[in-house]
Amino acid sequence: MFSAQTYQDRRAVLQNNVANGILLFLGNIENPVNFEHNPYYFRQDSTYLYYWGVQEPKIAAIIDIDENKHIVFGDELSIDDIVWMGRQETLKEKCLKSGVQETLPYAELSQYILKALASGRKIHYLPPYQSSNKIVLADLLGIKIAELQPSVEMIKAIVKQRSIKEAQEIVQIEQAVNVSNEMHLLAMRIAKPGIKEYEIANAIQYLAANKECQMSYPPIVTINGGILHNHYRLNTLKDGDLFLNDSGAETAMGYAGDLTRTFPVSNTFSTKQKEMYEVVLNAFNKAQKLLKPGTKFKDIHLKASQHLVEGLIDLGLMKGNPEEAVQNHAHTLFFQCGLGHQMGLDVHDMEDLGEQYVGYTQEEPKDTRTFGLKSLRLGKALESGFVVTVEPGIYMIPELIDIWQSENKNADFINYDKVNEYRNFGGIRVEDDFLITDDSYRLLGNGLLKTVDEIENYRAEHLV
């Protein structure tokens, strides 16, 4: 945990940014795998971690703005718990570390909320993503799950606060990024013909665990990089494959890293692989240089898309005017997703609060209909203190190619005969994490090799 003062200060800021009522925070529970006492790995809700810091299942907390009270609701260990798990730090002791003096049994939460509702007071709560918390909220408020209406005022206040990372948060994020760097270097050392994808996934997860880290998301380790979120790991690597590794570590305090590298299973890139890789890397480098406060991330996304188009024109897969091609969304045959997202306590930071609040503004809402743009998680102007990923890519998806070609879609910009020569190419993505500074940006972590020469030389020197 951070200092008690950190959590007190964070709660004070939030309390001052919401007019009145009660701010309700629900922690997560231990979810069973196949029976009650065999749970999945417990991960506390990120907003709960941010304001309260306590990593304990089945607890809740309130900030009573009107009465200026901060209370945590939860149960201390029973003697049966102690018999099975031994004496542990009490909930009261944990809460004192976050500057909370008052703790009450979990059952008293219902009484507190009912009394407030009877007085006509407003209960602010966040969108629940766990089924258990949907049920809890419905029971507490006496309404159906379908009638739950999260507090937009609370969401906006939290997004505003959590988006700007504190110096101590950056330390945590850089720890996660540096462990992620080590994971990627390990993958580059062990990936070779004959090895299974899951062997690489297992190796990088083992490394993270030895650094006291979890994974910040299920790793994508695949020779089928054209599948954006490919979690199938049974393929055997062979000469000529491109291997895509999108993986990141999460520190014990919950902060994430998120990196992607693509490299050849053979000792060197083939000519075709190298040419396509250089197109993606150029777009990455150009996008990175545009990062600064006041610049809309959507504009950077569109500029990166234009650089991808320019490279694809050079290779003969596209034609025409690059800017017009992007305006007509022709690039989305190759780049179907967004350029990046915010990152922090969540790898897609605060995604559970709603992209319309996290990544966009009321004045410039998200485009939810246009293919490509509807997958852009961040569009609004960058601010000093934001942490963002930059991750351009090229993805050859045979089924998408066939649909577009059958419709002769964007034929003014796409050379389908040439595209079909690449239909089984797979995919390439390059991704790093950045802090937006007062006038520019800073790469987070120690840096991870990314040029063709760096990758080939490292592989030649260190391949196990």
WOUR-V707610 format. One record per pair of residues at least 6 apart in sequence whose ideal C-beta (glycine too) atoms are under 6 Angstrom apart, sorted by the first residue. I is the first residue (numbers start at 1). GAP is how many residues later the second one is. D is the distance in whole Angstrom. If there is no record, write none. Layout:
I:GAP:D  I:GAP:D
This chain:
1:52:4  1:96:5  2:166:6  4:93:6  4:94:6  4:95:4  7:46:5  7:91:4  7:92:5  8:91:4  10:41:5  11:40:5  11:52:6  13:148:6  14:143:6  15:48:5  15:50:6  17:140:4  18:135:6  18:136:6  18:139:5  20:45:5  20:46:6  21:44:6  21:100:6  21:101:3  21:103:6  22:40:5  22:42:5  22:94:6  22:101:5  23:40:4  23:101:5  24:38:6  24:99:6  24:101:5  25:23:5  25:36:5  26:34:5  26:107:5  27:17:6  27:18:6  27:21:5  27:32:4  28:16:6  28:17:5  28:102:6  29:28:5  29:29:5  29:103:5  30:9:4  30:12:5  30:27:5  31:8:6  31:9:5  32:7:5  33:7:6  42:15:6  44:11:5  46:299:4  46:300:5  49:205:5  50:112:6  52:9:5  52:46:5  53:45:4  54:40:5  59:15:4  60:13:5  60:49:5  61:11:5  62:9:5  63:7:6  70:30:6  71:31:5  71:33:6  72:23:5  72:28:5  72:31:5  73:31:5  73:33:5  73:36:4  74:17:5  74:32:5  75:30:6  75:31:5  76:14:6  76:15:5  92:11:5  95:8:5  110:30:6  113:27:5  124:27:4  124:30:4  125:25:6  126:24:6  127:23:4  128:6:5  128:9:6  129:223:5  134:11:5  137:11:6  138:7:5  155:198:5  155:202:5  156:201:6  159:191:6  159:198:5  159:199:5  162:188:6  164:221:4  165:220:5  165:222:5  172:79:5  172:81:5  172:83:4  173:82:5  174:270:5  174:271:5  175:76:5  176:73:5  176:74:6  176:75:5  176:79:5  176:80:6  176:81:4  177:80:4  177:256:5  177:267:5  177:268:3  178:267:5  178:268:6  179:29:6  179:32:5  179:34:5  179:70:4  180:68:5  180:69:5  180:77:4  180:79:5  181:264:6  181:265:6  181:267:5  183:21:4  183:24:6  183:64:6  184:61:6  184:75:6  184:77:5  184:264:6  186:17:6  186:18:6  186:21:6  187:13:5  187:17:6  187:58:5  188:75:6  188:270:6  188:271:6  189:273:5  189:275:5  190:13:6  190:274:5  191:9:6  191:52:5  193:44:6  193:45:5  193:46:5  195:42:5  196:40:6  197:24:5  197:25:6  197:36:4  197:38:5  198:35:4  200:21:5  201:18:5  201:20:5  201:32:5  204:43:6  208:41:5  212:40:5  213:36:4  213:37:6  213:38:6  214:36:5  216:32:4  216:34:4  216:40:4  216:131:4  217:130:5  218:13:6  219:28:4  220:10:6  220:26:4  221:24:5  222:8:4  222:22:6  223:12:5  223:14:6  223:18:4  223:20:6  224:6:6  224:202:6  225:19:3  225:201:5  225:202:3  226:169:5  226:170:5  226:171:5  226:200:5  226:201:4  228:109:6  237:28:5  239:27:5  241:24:4  242:20:6  242:22:6  242:31:6  242:184:5  243:20:6  243:22:5  244:18:5  245:16:6  246:14:4  248:8:6  248:9:4  248:10:4  248:11:6  249:8:5  250:6:5  254:91:5  256:87:6  256:91:4  258:85:6  258:89:5  258:131:5  259:172:6  260:131:6  260:169:4  260:171:4  262:166:5  262:167:6  263:192:5  264:9:6  268:188:5  269:183:6  274:178:6  275:40:6  276:118:6  276:152:6  277:151:6  279:32:3  280:112:6  280:114:6  280:148:5  280:150:6  281:149:6  282:25:6  283:21:5  283:24:4  283:25:5  283:109:4  284:108:5  284:146:5  286:21:5  287:13:5  287:17:4  287:103:5  288:102:6  290:10:5  291:143:6  291:150:4  292:148:5  293:89:6  293:90:6  293:91:5  293:143:6  294:87:6  295:87:6  296:85:5  297:81:5  297:82:6  297:85:6  298:81:4  301:38:4  301:75:6  302:24:6  304:35:5  304:88:5  305:21:5  305:26:5  305:30:6  306:16:5  306:20:5  308:23:6  308:27:6  309:9:6  309:13:4  309:16:5  309:22:5  310:12:5  312:6:4  316:99:6  316:102:5  317:98:6  317:101:5  317:102:5  318:95:6  318:96:6  319:96:6  320:92:6  320:93:5  325:88:4  328:82:6  329:43:6  330:80:4  330:83:4  330:84:6  332:39:5  332:40:4  333:71:6  334:60:5  336:36:6  337:38:5  338:37:5  338:38:3  338:39:5  340:48:5  340:49:4  340:50:5  340:51:5  341:7:5  341:36:4  341:37:5  341:48:6  342:7:4  342:36:6  342:46:6  343:6:5  343:44:5  343:46:6  344:43:6  350:8:5  355:11:6  355:22:6  356:10:6  359:18:5  359:19:4  359:20:6  360:6:5  360:19:5  360:20:5  361:19:5  367:6:4  368:6:5  382:54:5  384:52:6  384:54:5  386:50:4  387:48:6  388:46:6  389:42:6  389:44:5  391:38:6  391:40:3  393:35:6  393:36:4  394:34:5  395:32:4  396:26:5  396:27:6  396:29:4  398:25:5  401:18:6  401:22:6  405:11:5  430:20:6  433:11:5  434:7:5  434:9:6  435:7:5  435:9:6  449:9:6
